Amino acid sequence: MKGFSSKFSKLFIIAVLFSCNNIFAQNSVDALRLGYEGLGYNARALGMGNSYIGLSDDGGAAFFNPAGWGLIKKIEFSGGLGIDSYSNNTQFFGNYSDNSKSSTSLNNLSFALPFPTVQGSLVFGISYHTNKDFNSTMKFSGFNPGNNSKIQDLNSFSNIPYDLYLTDPNYVTPINGRLNQSGAVTETGSINNWTFSGAIEAYKNLFVGLNLNFVTGSYSSNNDYYEDDTHGLYSNVETDPGNANTLGFQTFYLNKTLNWDLTGWNAKFGMIYQIEKIARVGATIQFPKTYTVKETFTENGYSQFTNYQYNLDQTKYSDNVQYDIITPYELAGGFSLNLSGLIFDAQATFIDYSQLKFDNADGLTVQYVNATNQNIQNTLKAVVNYNLGAEYTFPIIGLRLRAGYMVMPSAYQGDPSNFDKKYITGGVGYLADGAFGIDLAYAHGWWGGYWDNYGTNVSRVVQDIKDNKVILSMTYRF
């Protein structure tokens, strides 16, 4: 049996250094998960590369520019569906794996109500929309020839290897890498918004508006990880000497699940100035979003030996915490130019991701929260997203063709350009008698990335990610 005093000593050290085993669930990746903007829900906008701040003359104003509500002249109701397909091609120690995941959802309902005015305009709007989802997937498998493993890494700060009898009583493991490593990560969830808006024509051709946005949502992650002695290097080794049950290590399995329940709110101010019927110039200020995260984090697993299996007591490795994630200001500007039915749009958005932060934590130490926020400031950077789009309306028949391009740079300092998210888009629309409209958009995105199972570049999964999105929107004005 393993020594009580040794175990107590290590527990004490871990408690002093880290406060709890599961505290590592909160980091810059979690902050960016909520800090990155999604692709929105408006088919016309997506078809034009989401270059919509200077246009926004429909229900898309709830996401892009609240001043756009003031351009709506008739009562308007709109809704739409979104289809997303995510694929991930991974490379891991020379092995390639493909995995994909898709989802379909009702992604928006909006209602605009213009009020009669002596001059100018006064419009109120309400919208429900899903501006982004978290659906993603990844698989990998390969033999790591190095003298390193997840077992060894965990043994430096966690009791998991000890509890699975992968070490001796003094926390020394005979396992020295050279294992086949494999796993899969699946993420699901979405952010749903209830947006209440108002816009007026404050001066001739100058429209200003405000969105007040309330957020609900969820996020779930399931991470399966395996290390297998496929070469039989430890078939004659007892990981806990004298304990015959630990003879012939075969497999180490670790499962991590993370579940978030999300609530939050924010506001956005916008303006649009219309230059005759030729051009529009728009700008927005999105104030920081405050997300309250109720998190449940659990680790479970087992060790398999020739004749015995040890299972982890997941109650020892479960945690419930609550904290806020606060996103930075977003400053954006754009314009649209209309040349006899041919519209060009361009916009840029400034976001300083180093200003993301954790706050109001319950269940996390102040020291850890401060250290995490400092790490965010040291590793993330400010970026400028840019969007370009065009739309041509065929006279008489009312058919509209669209195309666009957008770039969302990686928020991490030092990342190469292939880690930037890039999308090309296209779309088609039809407006009948100025009353009924239908719009269809398609976006294809691609970018690279990596996933470290532990350490830095010792067990790294290189990712080649593709994202395809289709949005169908319908609008009725009366």
KOLDRENTOR-281000 format. One record per residue (C-alpha): x, y, z. Coordinates in steps of 0.02 Angstrom, whole numbers, padded with zeros to 5 digits. Each point is the difference from the previous one (the first is absolute). Example, Ala and Ser with C-alpha at 12.3 -4.5 7.8 and 13.67 -1.06 7.14 Angstrom:
    east   north      up
   00615  -00225   00390
   00069   00172  -00033
This chain:
    east   north      up
   00000   00000   00000
   00055   00178  -00032
   00062   00103   00147
  -00125   00116   00083
   00135   00125   00051
   00067   00017  -00178
  -00173   00025  -00069
  -00041   00129   00132
   00159   00096  -00038
  -00038   00011  -00184
  -00180   00050   00031
   00062   00140   00112
   00123   00063  -00132
  -00133  -00002  -00135
  -00122   00092   00113
   00127   00135   00037
   00053   00024  -00181
  -00163  -00015  -00094
  -00145   00001   00126
  -00087  -00138  -00099
   00037  -00126  -00137
  -00127   00070  -00122
   00046   00182   00005
   00088  -00015  -00167
  -00168   00000  -00091
   00001   00190  -00011
   00122   00082  -00120
   00017   00113  -00153
  -00083  -00132  -00110
  -00158   00012   00105
   00004   00190  -00007
   00021   00001  -00189
  -00142  -00123  -00019
  -00115   00141   00052
   00106   00143  -00065
  -00002  -00051  -00182
  -00150   00061  -00099
  -00100  -00126  -00099
  -00060   00014  -00179
  -00170   00067   00046
  -00165  -00054  -00073
  -00045   00115  -00146
   00009  -00079  -00173
   00017   00163  -00095
   00141   00057   00113
   00092  -00167  -00007
  -00012  -00004  -00189
   00090   00167   00000
   00139  -00059   00116
  -00088   00072   00154
   00050   00173  -00060
  -00162   00075   00063
   00033   00141   00123
  -00029   00131  -00136
  -00156  -00088  -00067
  -00100  -00086   00139
  -00172   00049  -00065
  -00091  -00155   00061
  -00010  -00114   00153
   00188  -00029  -00013
   00018   00167   00090
  -00021  -00096   00164
   00173  -00074  -00029
   00094   00123  -00111
  -00059   00178   00029
  -00153   00054   00103
  -00011   00163  -00098
  -00058  -00104  -00148
  -00170  -00025   00082
  -00033   00184  -00039
   00011  -00038  -00187
  -00147  -00121   00008
  -00158   00085  -00065
  -00127  -00141   00015
  -00047  -00125   00134
   00119  -00144  -00028
   00004  -00180   00059
   00143  -00117  -00043
   00067  -00171   00046
   00127  -00125  -00056
   00088  -00167   00012
   00185  -00037   00014
   00097  -00156  -00049
   00181  -00019   00055
   00124  -00134  -00051
   00169  -00007   00088
   00143  -00114  -00052
   00172  -00024   00074
   00146  -00089  -00084
   00137  -00036   00128
   00181  -00054  -00010
   00078  -00087   00150
   00172  -00082  -00008
  -00022  -00034  -00186
  -00177  -00067   00013
  -00149   00090  -00077
  -00179  -00002   00064
  -00160   00079  -00064
  -00154   00042   00099
  -00154   00106  -00033
  -00155   00063   00087
  -00156   00092  -00059
  -00150   00087   00078
  -00161   00084  -00054
  -00098   00129   00099
  -00128   00139  -00005
   00124   00143   00012
  -00106   00157   00004
  -00170   00082   00018
  -00015   00189  -00005
  -00138   00130  -00002
   00016   00185  -00046
  -00135   00128   00039
   00018   00175  -00075
  -00102   00138   00085
  -00078   00144  -00098
   00098   00161   00017
  -00021   00176  -00069
   00176  -00014  -00068
   00143  -00121   00013
  -00030  -00174   00070
  -00027  -00093   00164
   00014  -00188  -00004
   00001  -00132   00137
   00056  -00178  -00026
   00010  -00164   00091
   00103  -00148  -00055
   00044  -00175   00052
   00155  -00066  -00084
   00142  -00123   00016
   00157   00093  -00049
   00118  -00149   00018
   00009  -00182   00048
   00141  -00099   00079
  -00016  -00158  -00104
   00171  -00073  -00037
   00089  -00166  -00001
   00174  -00075  -00006
   00077  -00174  -00002
   00181  -00055   00001
   00107  -00156   00021
   00186  -00035  -00013
   00152  -00076   00083
   00101   00126   00101
   00182  -00061  -00001
   00053   00127   00130
   00037  -00035   00183
  -00155   00095   00055
  -00183  -00036   00033
  -00157   00070   00077
   00030  -00117   00146
   00168   00079   00036
  -00067   00176  -00023
  -00148  -00027   00117
   00114  -00080   00129
   00087   00168   00025
  -00156   00086   00069
  -00145  -00122   00015
  -00045  -00157   00098
  -00081  -00083  -00151
   00149  -00114  -00043
   00017  -00046   00185
  -00184  -00041   00019
   00009  -00111  -00156
   00152  -00093   00067
   00111   00064  -00140
   00132   00051   00128
   00085  -00080   00149
  -00034   00060   00180
   00127   00141  -00024
  -00088   00067  -00155
   00132  -00066  -00118
  -00064  -00077  -00161
   00099  -00124  -00105
  -00095   00057  -00153
   00120   00099  -00108
  -00101   00044  -00154
   00007  -00092  -00167
  -00188  -00026  -00001
  -00135   00009  -00131
  -00104   00154   00037
  -00175   00028  -00067
  -00158   00094   00040
  -00148   00102  -00053
  -00073   00168   00051
  -00181   00047  -00034
  -00076   00170   00036
  -00183   00053  -00010
  -00106   00148   00052
  -00051   00173  -00057
  -00024   00180   00053
  -00179   00063  -00013
  -00044   00185   00005
  -00157   00097   00042
   00028   00175  -00068
  -00109   00152   00031
   00036   00147  -00114
  -00048   00177  -00040
   00056   00120  -00136
  -00042   00177  -00054
   00047   00119  -00138
   00084   00125   00115
   00040   00121  -00142
  -00039  -00005  -00184
   00080  -00159  -00068
   00087  -00036   00167
  -00067  -00155   00086
   00051  -00055   00175
  -00052  -00155   00094
   00029  -00105   00154
  -00010  -00187   00032
  -00023  -00073   00173
   00044  -00183  -00010
  -00035  -00142   00123
   00090  -00165  -00022
  -00039  -00180   00043
   00096  -00150  -00058
   00096  -00157   00037
   00165  -00082  -00040
   00056  -00181   00022
   00166  -00083  -00034
   00042  -00185   00008
   00184  -00047  -00010
   00053  -00183  -00013
   00185  -00040   00011
   00092  -00168  -00007
   00178  -00058   00022
   00034  -00180  -00052
   00155  -00108   00015
  -00016  -00066  -00178
   00184  -00054  -00004
  -00010  -00103   00160
   00139   00100   00084
  -00079  -00016   00173
  -00071  -00176  -00013
   00119  -00066   00133
  -00002   00153   00113
  -00099   00026   00161
  -00038   00186   00011
  -00027  -00023   00188
   00137  -00127   00046
  -00066  -00144   00104
  -00178   00025  -00062
  -00034  -00138  -00127
  -00155   00091  -00063
   00112   00134  -00076
   00098  -00122  -00109
  -00005   00033  -00186
  -00062   00177  -00026
  -00109   00008  -00156
  -00109   00156  -00003
  -00024   00166   00087
  -00166   00087  -00036
  -00052   00174   00056
  -00164   00085  -00035
  -00033   00184   00034
  -00171   00079  -00013
  -00034   00185   00013
  -00176   00073   00005
  -00048   00184   00002
  -00166   00082   00034
   00013   00177  -00070
  -00092   00163   00033
   00055   00176  -00041
  -00036   00169  -00073
   00075   00144  -00096
  -00045   00155  -00100
   00048   00067  -00171
  -00013   00178  -00066
   00000   00037  -00185
  -00020   00137  -00129
  -00027   00007  -00187
   00011   00154  -00110
  -00082  -00013  -00170
   00075   00102  -00141
  -00146   00026  -00118
  -00037  -00169  -00079
   00180  -00033  -00046
   00089  -00050   00159
  -00013  -00034   00186
   00131   00013   00136
  -00022  -00095   00163
   00088  -00023   00167
  -00034  -00100   00157
   00064  -00016   00177
  -00034  -00167   00081
   00019   00014   00187
   00080  -00143   00097
  -00106  -00155   00017
  -00014  -00075   00173
  -00029  -00187  -00001
  -00038  -00093   00161
   00064  -00178  -00014
  -00063  -00140   00112
   00125  -00138  -00030
   00002  -00186   00039
   00166  -00086  -00032
   00031  -00188   00021
   00147  -00117  -00029
  -00026  -00188  -00012
   00107  -00144  -00060
   00084  -00167   00027
   00163  -00095  -00013
  -00001  -00172  -00082
   00129  -00132   00044
   00017  -00180  -00059
  -00120  -00070   00129
  -00075   00150   00087
  -00079   00171  -00027
   00000   00147   00121
  -00136   00132  -00018
   00014   00181   00051
  -00118   00066   00133
  -00070   00147  -00098
  -00076   00079   00155
   00178   00044   00051
   00028   00087  -00167
  -00161   00097  -00023
  -00026   00184   00026
  -00140   00129  -00008
   00052   00181  -00015
  -00073   00164  -00059
   00084   00151  -00076
  -00022   00142  -00125
   00090   00019  -00166
   00003   00179  -00060
   00037   00036  -00183
   00086   00158  -00066
  -00075   00149  -00090
  -00023  -00022  -00186
   00016   00153  -00113
  -00058  -00018  -00179
  -00026   00108  -00153
  -00056  -00030  -00177
  -00078   00073  -00156
  -00109  -00054  -00145
  -00002   00073  -00175
  -00147  -00023  -00119
   00037   00022  -00185
  -00160  -00030  -00098
  -00044  -00160   00090
   00178  -00059   00030
   00042   00016   00186
   00176  -00009   00070
   00028  -00019   00188
   00153   00004   00110
   00025   00003   00188
   00132  -00024   00134
  -00015  -00047   00184
   00129   00032   00134
   00005  -00122   00148
   00135  -00007   00134
  -00012  -00179   00062
   00132   00031   00133
  -00138   00092   00095
  -00101  -00159   00025
  -00009  -00043   00184
  -00073  -00112   00133
  -00090   00082   00146
  -00117  -00032   00147
   00060  -00177   00023
  -00084  -00118   00124
   00101  -00159   00030
   00164   00065  -00075
   00137   00086   00098
   00037   00184  -00027
   00180  -00046  -00038
  -00050  -00119  -00139
  -00121   00125  -00079
   00132   00137   00004
   00130  -00117  -00075
  -00120  -00053  -00138
  -00040   00181  -00043
   00185   00041  -00004
   00029  -00147  -00117
  -00138   00064  -00114
   00085   00170  -00008
   00167  -00080  -00038
  -00057  -00120  -00136
  -00146   00084  -00090
   00003   00154  -00111
  -00105   00131  -00087
  -00063  -00041  -00175
  -00095   00081  -00142
  -00132  -00106  -00087
  -00047   00056  -00174
  -00145  -00041  -00114
  -00033   00034  -00184
  -00161  -00029  -00095
  -00099   00038  -00157
  -00179  -00019  -00059
  -00077   00025  -00171
  -00188   00017  -00027
  -00065  -00045  -00172
  -00125   00133  -00055
  -00184  -00044  -00017
   00014  -00181   00061
   00067   00045   00173
   00130  -00139   00005
   00154   00037   00106
   00170  -00083  -00011
   00130   00020   00138
   00181  -00039   00039
   00116   00037   00144
   00161  -00032   00093
   00047   00017   00184
   00154  -00024   00108
   00003  -00022   00190
   00182  -00004   00057
   00056  -00116   00139
  -00001   00082   00171
   00164  -00082   00055
   00165   00091  -00011
   00121  -00082  -00120
  -00127  -00107  -00092
   00035  -00021  -00186
  -00122   00070  -00128
  -00071  -00172  -00040
  -00078   00000   00174
  -00109   00149  -00052
  -00180  -00046  -00038
  -00042   00039  -00182
  -00168  -00016  -00086
  -00061   00020  -00177
  -00188   00022  -00018
  -00136   00009  -00130
  -00186   00019  -00004
  -00158   00031  -00097
  -00158   00094   00045
  -00169   00045  -00071
  -00119   00139   00051
  -00179  -00010  -00065
  -00100   00162  -00010
   00102   00074   00139
  -00093  -00110   00124
   00065  -00178   00003
   00184  -00041  -00006
   00099  -00160   00006
   00189  -00010   00017
   00122  -00144  -00006
   00184   00011   00048
   00149  -00116   00006
   00167   00026   00088
   00156  -00107  -00010
   00134   00028   00131
   00172  -00072   00030
   00142   00019   00127
   00135  -00097   00089
   00034  -00034   00182
   00073  -00121   00124
  -00045  -00092   00160
   00127  -00045   00134
  -00052  -00152   00101
   00125   00055   00133
   00160   00101   00009
   00057   00103  -00149
   00022  -00084  -00168
   00039  -00173   00070
  -00171  -00075  -00041
  -00070   00123  -00125
  -00148  -00027  -00117
   00012   00110  -00156
  -00171   00049  -00065
  -00066   00050  -00171
  -00176   00065   00028
  -00141   00032  -00124
  -00167   00080   00042
  -00149   00008  -00117
  -00156   00097   00043
  -00167   00022  -00089
  -00132   00126   00054
  -00177   00015  -00070
  -00096   00157   00048
  -00175   00058  -00041
  -00072   00174   00025
  -00175   00069  -00012
  -00040   00187   00002
  -00174   00072   00016
